[in-house]
Amino acid sequence: MGSELRVDLLRGADIARHLDALAQLRITVFREFPYLYDGTAEYEAHYLQTYIASPDSLIVMLRDGEQAVGASTSLPLAAAHAEMQAPFQLAGLPLADHHYFGESLLLRAWRGRGLGVRFFEAREAHARELGQAWTTFCAVERPKDHPMRPADYVPNDAFWGRRGYSRDPALQCRMSWLDVGEAAPSEKTLTFWRRRLA
């Protein structure tokens, strides 16, 4: 690891220049439990177009020298994928009030250094700049006895709680992707966490 980490704030169309690095981070980090995502560069390029297309999106890119070692994404919920919007619409919660955090990605060697906090701080500040009252994200549900759950796995629930987020079981969406070792994509349930910004 290098001695100097650099944080770049990328917005809207600027994200396109970093598409390959972002795609590789998503494929690498989400391959781990609990997502177990067996991703492809082709799907990632399609998925990330949503962030490129929104002028109010933000990606926090973390580099160690020239290597992209982490990234965190956000955009107004009204600009997010339809699957993310649906539970809020069903609950009668205004999309315009919410800023959606897509993912926080950090390679294993850079974890445990407070960088996750920086990701949240940058995205929450961005949501405030846009005048949005709530921030939200969703996390996949996996059974505690899942056969691929590592013995030392620690969920992020306590960290999210310290950041002021609360899990809302009434807000859930379902998405399909190919798990590591699967022959075909399967549907998963993801539950939303929310925080009202002060």
N, C-alpha and C positions, 0 to 999 in steps of 0.2 A: 504494500500500500504506500502511496505517496504521502507527503506530509501536509499537503494543502488541498482542501476540498473547496470546490467552487459551486455555488448555487446560481442557476440561471432561471429567470422567470419568463416563460414562453407563453405568448397569447395568440389565439386565433391562428391566422395563416402562418405565423412564425413557426408553428409546431411542425409543419410539413418537412422542414429541413432535418428534423430529428426523428423522423418516422421509424427508420431502421433500428435506432438505439432503443426507442420506446418499445417497439415490437419485441425486441430480444429480451428486454427486461421483463415484460409481461409473460412471455413464454417461459423464461427461467424461473421467476419467483412463483408464478401460479402453478407450476408443476409440483410444487411442494404441497403437503397437507396444510390446510384442509381443502384447497381447491382441486388439486390433482388434475389440473387442466393440461391436456395434451394438445397444445396449440400449434398453429401454423402461421408463417409470415403473411400468407395471403389473407387469412381471416383478420389478422391484426391490422393490416393496412386498411381494410374495409371498416373495422370497428373504430379506428382512430380518426376517420374522416369526420365523425360527429364533432370532435374537438376542433379540428381544423376549420370546419364550417361556421363555428360559433365565434363571433368577435369578442364575446364575454367569457370565453374559456380561459383556463389557466393551467399550465403544467409547470410544476416545480421540478427542474432537472438538476440532479446532483452528479458532479464529476470529480473523479480523483485523477488529476492530470488530464489525459485525453479520454479516459475510460468512463463511460456512463455507469454509475454504480447504484443509482436510485432515481425514482421519479414519483410524482404524486399529481393526480389530475382532479380538476373540478370544472363545473360549468353550471349555469342556471338549470334547475330541474326542467323548466319549460323547453330547454334545448336538448335534453337528454333523450336516450332511447325510450320508445313507447312502453317497454316493459317496466322501466323505472317510474314512469309517470302514473301508470294504471292504478296502483294501490292508493295513491294520494287522491286521484280523481274519484275513486269509489268511496273514499272516506270523506269527501267534500272539503279537502284541504287545498287551498289555492297553490297551484304550481309556482306562481310568481313570487310567493313568499319564501321559497326554498331554494337553496343552493346545494347541488348534488356533488358529493365527493366520489369520484369513480374508483380510484385505487391508490394505495400507497405501496410502492415497490422498493425494496432495499436488498441488495445482495447480502448473503449471510455474513461475510467478513466485516461488513460495515454496520451491523446491528449492535444495539446496546450502547450507543454513543449519543443518544438524545436526538437523533436525526428525525425520528418519527414525530417528535414534538414540533420540530421546525416545519415539517410538512403541514401539520394541522394549523399552526400559527399563520403560515403564509396563505393557506386557503381560506381560513376564517377572515383574515384581513381583506382578502379579495371579495368575499361575500359582503362584508360591511361596506366596502367601496361601492358595490352595486346596489346597496340599500335593501338587501334581503335579510329577513328577520330570523330565518332558521337555516341550519346546515344539517345535512343528512347523508347517510351512506347505508349500504346494505352488506350483510355478511352471510356466507353460505352456512346452512345448518348441516352438521354431520353427526351421526350417533357416536356416543362416547366409546362404544365398542367397535368402531370401524376398524377393519383389519389392517388398514394402512396408516392408522394413527400412530405416530412415533411415541415411544414410552416417555420421552422428555418433553412432549408437546405442551405448551402453555398458551391458552387462547388469549386474545387481546382484550377480553371483556373488561378486566380491571383497569387497563390503560385507558380505554375509551371512557370508562366511568369517571376516572380522574380528570378527564378533559371536559366533563360535564355532559356526556352523551348518555341517553337512556334508550334501552332496547324497547321497541314497541311491537309486540306480537301481533297487533291488529294490522300492521303494515307489512305485507309480504308480497314477493313476486316469485315467479317460477321461470327458470331459464334452463336451456339444455346445452351441454357441451360434452366433448369426449373426455372421459377420465383416462388417466394412465392405466394401461392394461385392459381397457374396454374395447370391444369390437365395434360398438356403435354409441352415438351420443345418448345420454340419459338426462332426465329432467331433475333439477334440484330446486329446493326451496331456499330463498334468501330472505332474511328478516332485516328491517330497517332500524337504524338507530338515529335519534334526532337530538339536536341541541338548539335551544333558543339563544341567540346572541344577545349579549347585554347591550 
